[in-house]
Structures are given as C-alpha cells and as structure tokens.
C-alpha cells in the first residue's frame, strides 16, 4: 500500500471518528441539559472524548504520510459523514435544507484547504507566541461572553462552536510550532506552549460540548469544522507569510470558496432557527377554541338551567326547575352550580341582583 493511499484511508477513518464523537456529544447534551460543559458522570461523554482523541491521532498520522493539501480537505468530510450516521444510529434525520447547508460548507472548506499553500517549516518566535496566545484567549473569552447574552439557543450554540473552532485551530498552530522547534536536549523550553495547547484543547472540548445543547447536530458541527482550519490558515497567511496557490486566481477562488462555506453555515443556522421557531409550546400551538364553560341557550329546554360541561372535567349534575316554578322569580332560579377550580377552605357565594325577587 502506497503512502498516499494510507494517508487517504487514515483521513477517512479520522473523519468518521470525529463524526461519531460529535453525534455522541450531541446525544449527551440532550440527555444532560443541566451540565452543558462537562458531564463527567455520563459514560457517553467519555466515549465521545475518546473518539475525538482517536480521530486527532489518526489525522496527525495521516499528515505524516500524505500532503497537507490532501489530508486537510478530507477532514472536512466529518459533517458529511455525521448526518447519515446520526440518522442511522440515533434516528435523527436531517432535512433537505440541513443537507444543502452541510454540503455547501464542506465544499467551500475543501476548496479553501485545497488552495492553501504548503505550510513549510515555519515556526513562531517567543514574542509571536505570546501575542498569538493573548489574542486567542481574548477572542475566545469575548465570543463566550457574547454567547451568554444571546437568548436564542441556536445562535448561542453557533457562537460557542465558533469559539471551540478558534481554540482547536490555534491549538493546531501551536502543536505544529512545538513539533518544528522541539529539542530533546531541552524539552522544558516548550512547556509554556504545551500548557497553552492543553488549555486550548480542553477549552475547545468543553465549548463544543456546550454548543450541542438545543441546536441539534449539523449547525454546531459544521461551524467547528469550518472555523478550525480557517483560523489556522489565517494564522499561516498573516504570521507565516503563506498564501494561496495560483497567485491572484487562487486568491479569487479562495474568496469564492469562503463565501460558499459561509453561506452553508448561514443556511444551517437559519434552518435551525426556523425549526426552533416553528416548534411552539402546547399553549401556543393549540388552536383557539370556544370557552367550554359557555352554554348554548338553544340547547337548553324551557324552564331548565343546564350546567356547563367542560371536556376536561367530570360531568356535573344539572339543576332542573319545573315548568310550574319557572315563572316564579325565586332565588333558586339564579343559582349556578359549577366545578370548584381548586380546594378551598371557605365557602364562596356569588349573588346576582337579578336573581333575587324584587331586584332591579
């Protein structure tokens, strides 16, 4: 088996592992709404963490056997694998709009990664690492704080997923920097970068877990999948001096693919917003009905006072007044007997003036 074929197989298995981990995270988020970030007591969450770690290891090994321009676009297939896997294993089917948005985001991301220039052997200096670390932590904190002010679950989840994508993308940049600058004779020199990688990886995992609460699977996963490599590529362009292939044409194509990926994310977000908005509560979705306590006078025989019979209440006895007594203006003619809405400790009596003999 050639190294290129091995890299492709590893990339595909890595994408499947990431997709399975995302499905499990979304399932855990739906099962533990009170613990949005770290449901440590849930075994499924640890299984999701293991799947994500397995996918990351396979992705790194695939990069060792194949070129970045091939491995990175294949990683974008995570969202494509996740939708049919969710329908098959957890019976969460995605609609046509979600599929269109996912495919648009995946195609746009794959095009961007295919046009990205080779990373080469560039690395970050000490000052650059400090600036990038401060900017990254500040950006993640800002996005997180903004997300807490959003009351719509879908928008909040997309923002949290974007923050997770930033964390994962910058963690990849620092991982590459540490790998290029590693010296076995002085391993402790890299401890600040290693500590930052750990913080970003754990923070990204917690943010991604929270992003699945109330937003389904497709929108948060697509956001993380797109933002992660785009942020890493942006750092490569701005700090490593990298660019796109094919010069000006490649830049124009990259802008087009970026717009396509953004449109896909917007389509997924709007699809989830419309789905959430269309799901009304029981009080909102119920059609207006007539008051069940109203009685149609045409259905009541002369001289008889029928009691209201609400559909949700047990049948009540009727107060029947004979024909002979119907013409007499007595108090009994105005007595209404109805259901007691709740237990009461006292007796309440309502008297109407027209019911009393001699009243106006």
Secondary structure, DSSP 8 states (H G I E B T S, - for coil): --HHHHHHHHHHHHHHHHHHHHHHHHHHHHH-TT-SS--TT-HHHHHHHHHHHHHHHHHHHHHHHS-HHHHHHHHTTHHHHHHHHHHHHS-----HHHHHHHHHHHHHHHHHHHHB---TT----HHHHHHHHHHHHHHHHHHHHHHHT--SHHHHHHHHHHHHHHHHHHHHHHHHHHHHH--GGGGGGGHHHHHHHHHHHHHHHHHHHHHTTTT-SHHHHHHHHHHHHHHHHHHHHHHS---BTTHHHHHHHHHHHHHHHHHHHHHHHHHHHHHHHH---HHHHS-----TT---GGGS-TTEE-----TTS-----EE--HHHHTS--GGGG------SS--SS------GGGSTT--
